[in-house]
């Protein structure tokens, strides 16, 4: 079985991100948990007449969070500080309960106190990012207000001393880990610590500037190809529709990199009276565009080329669709205006990104491969070599196929934006696009879903629903948009279409869009623009491999230090007995 790609190894780390499922700033919850934690400490340490000051110390720690919320501390806000503090308090409560009700006594208390302070420090300072020096006084003043009163105002002062020592052990290990990550764990000369903080800035707050500053220092560059089919009404000069097949990958997540690039292009064209449909060209995370400057360059270049397309030679011709199959791989070839669109899928077998490397094997300049990206499976993380070879064989067959174009070309287009569903449900702003083209007696319908892949039953439901409309061929594709990725923590990080939005609903909306496209069917002509953008900064294979390796080494180091906090915390408790 082939090893996982760097992209798959990195994305698998997403499951470690989590958050409390409760909305709001969690102030009330944190106050309650702080009182429970202080009561637990007082219970095991023994009550005396000034022990209420211990509870006040815990409450003051929550107050420190409220004060800190009024400062710019990177990604820290009151909700996140309260989450981190609450985790620390819950671990303290567990340690107190085990200390009181089990034979291990004080050792359990110091162990959980050390683990809690380790996690609290590492999480707090990770979110502080570049504001770590500014945030540190708030972190440690809160921890001091919790631990120091316990050394003076408990009947058994040993528990107060144990808590102070445990906090020193845990936070000390966290600071040591951060120092190691900053100084010795470098990815392209930038510390992995900075990468983590910068990625969190995008995921949590949509702040791209930290990560873009790092991206500017990367040296991975690639040539990005964008094929554009411009359609206009017969006899007119201005195009009304553009189908774009780019080799930039619409990722990596949320609004960073080229995740939002297709929407920028679509909006710019729409303001000029031109609708845009995107088919996914061969691409993967190695062709994520990572700077906004390059995204603007690509967007501007495309829009200017489409606007000037009236100068190009247009043609009104199309061919009946042709189908190919090699193993589990399937191909649908549609020729329009001398350009041949080849839609590739493995449906119903699971598939992932078709790599851009297959373009090296395309000798026929008229052939434009399209990655249908329409069959999601949790079992398939990467496209294996056998599948790539099957697609290459289809490319070879298609390139040898003689063209049978005839006039005129008929075209119809419609779109449903699915406004009652959101990005979190897996659908992007381009919704469902239906484009119908071909000669009159052999029309092809392509349904483009703006999502990151779809379940196998989605394609089945749509093709079955559209059959009564009499198309010669029907294919369902997705844009592979990653604007839907990273909106929720935990698990996969996104929903492929069909998981939240039912396949039946997608089929119903697709049918309505296809029906509307048929009603708008008219004679059109088309031209192809072959655009090339050189020197574009991308997530190169070397960067992804290094990032994956260092991320896993860093994660292993984190768990090693977490284990060390357990061991040293226990030893500290043993020393106090």
BELTA-V804334 format. One record per backbone hydrogen bond with DSSP energy under -1.0 kcal/mol. CO is the residue of the C=O (numbers start at 1). NH is the residue of the N-H. Records with the same first field share a line. If there is no record, write none. Layout:
# BELTA-V804334
CO: NH ; NH
This chain:
# BELTA-V804334
5: 9
6: 10
7: 11
8: 12
10: 13
11: 14
13: 16
14: 17
26: 30
27: 31
28: 32
29: 33
30: 34
31: 35
32: 36
33: 37
34: 38
35: 39
36: 40
37: 41
38: 42
39: 43
40: 44
41: 45
42: 46
45: 156
46: 155
48: 51
50: 53
51: 54
52: 56
53: 57
54: 58
55: 59
56: 60
57: 61
58: 62
59: 63
60: 64
61: 65
62: 66
63: 67
64: 68
65: 69
67: 70
68: 71
71: 73
73: 76
77: 81
78: 82
79: 83
80: 84
81: 85
82: 86
83: 87
84: 88
85: 89
86: 90
87: 91
88: 92
89: 93
90: 94
91: 95
92: 96
93: 97
94: 98
95: 99
96: 100
97: 101
98: 102
102: 105
104: 107
105: 108 ; 109
106: 110
107: 111
108: 112
109: 113
110: 114
111: 115
112: 116
113: 117
114: 118
115: 119
116: 120
117: 121
118: 122
119: 123
120: 124
121: 125
122: 126
123: 127
124: 128
125: 129
127: 75
128: 131
129: 132
131: 135
132: 136
135: 139
136: 140
137: 141
138: 142
139: 143
140: 144
141: 145
142: 146
143: 147
144: 148
148: 151
149: 152 ; 153
156: 159
157: 161
158: 162
159: 163
160: 164
161: 165
162: 166
163: 167
164: 168
165: 169
166: 170
167: 171
168: 172
169: 173
170: 174
171: 175
172: 176
173: 177
174: 178
175: 179
176: 180
177: 181
178: 182
179: 183
180: 184
185: 192
187: 190
190: 187
191: 195
192: 196
193: 197
194: 198
195: 199
196: 200
197: 201
198: 202
199: 203
200: 204
201: 205 ; 207
202: 206
208: 212
209: 213
210: 214
211: 215
212: 216
214: 217
215: 218
220: 538
222: 536
224: 533
225: 247
226: 531
227: 245
228: 529
229: 243
230: 527
231: 240 ; 241
232: 525
233: 236
240: 275
241: 231
242: 277
243: 229
244: 279
245: 227
246: 281
249: 251
250: 482
251: 258
253: 256
256: 259
260: 264
261: 265
262: 266
263: 267
264: 268
265: 269
266: 270
267: 271
269: 272 ; 274
270: 273
275: 242
277: 244
280: 371
284: 287
285: 288
287: 249
288: 539
291: 295
292: 296
293: 297
294: 298
295: 299
296: 300
297: 301
298: 302
299: 303
300: 304
301: 305
302: 306
303: 307
304: 308
306: 309
308: 311
309: 312
315: 526
317: 337
318: 406
322: 333
324: 331
326: 329
329: 326
330: 345
331: 324
332: 343
333: 322
334: 341
335: 319
336: 339
339: 336
340: 368
341: 334
342: 370
343: 332
344: 372
345: 330
346: 349
354: 283
355: 358
356: 359
357: 360
358: 361
359: 362
361: 363
364: 367
366: 340
368: 342
370: 344
372: 478
375: 351
377: 380
384: 388
385: 389
386: 390
387: 391
388: 392
389: 393
390: 394
391: 395
392: 396
393: 397
394: 398
395: 399
396: 400
406: 318
409: 524
410: 438
411: 522
412: 436
414: 434
416: 432
418: 421
422: 427
423: 426
428: 431
431: 450
432: 416
433: 448
434: 414
435: 446
436: 412
437: 444
438: 410
439: 442
443: 472 ; 473
444: 437
445: 475
446: 435
447: 477
448: 433
449: 451 ; 479
450: 428
451: 453 ; 480
453: 497
454: 376
455: 458
456: 460
457: 461
458: 462
459: 463
460: 464
461: 465
462: 466
466: 469
467: 470
473: 445
475: 447
477: 449
482: 485
485: 254
493: 486
496: 499
497: 455
502: 506
503: 507
504: 508
505: 509
506: 510
507: 511
508: 512
509: 513
510: 514
511: 515
512: 516
513: 517
514: 518
515: 519
516: 520
518: 521
522: 411
523: 234
525: 232
526: 315
527: 230
529: 228
531: 226
533: 224
536: 222
537: 290
538: 540
540: 544
541: 545
542: 546
543: 547
544: 548
545: 549
546: 550
547: 551
548: 552
549: 553
550: 554
551: 555
552: 556
553: 557
554: 558
555: 559
556: 560
557: 561
558: 562
559: 563
560: 564
561: 565
562: 566
563: 567
564: 568
565: 569
566: 570
567: 571
568: 572
569: 573
570: 574
571: 575
572: 576
